[in-house]
Amino acid sequence: MTKRALIWAAVSTKAQADEDDKFSLPIQEDDARTLAERSGWRVVDVLRVPGIVVRRSISTNAPPTCSATGSMPSTNC
């Protein structure tokens, strides 16, 4: 029976999501697919976490917001 695999690729910032460095999402996914193939696993899904920067305003002590949308982190950033 072939084992199934789920690939989880994540970076800290949106900028890293597309960069061509060792931490980019495409590189992580390629490395994980190579490992799965070498191990005889079937990849059933890929989860990509492109990174969201949460910032807190120092001057106003405002609650953290999502830099992508300005919304609170508990909402969809």
Order of alpha helices (4+ residues) and beta strands (2+ residues): beta-alpha-alpha-beta-beta-beta
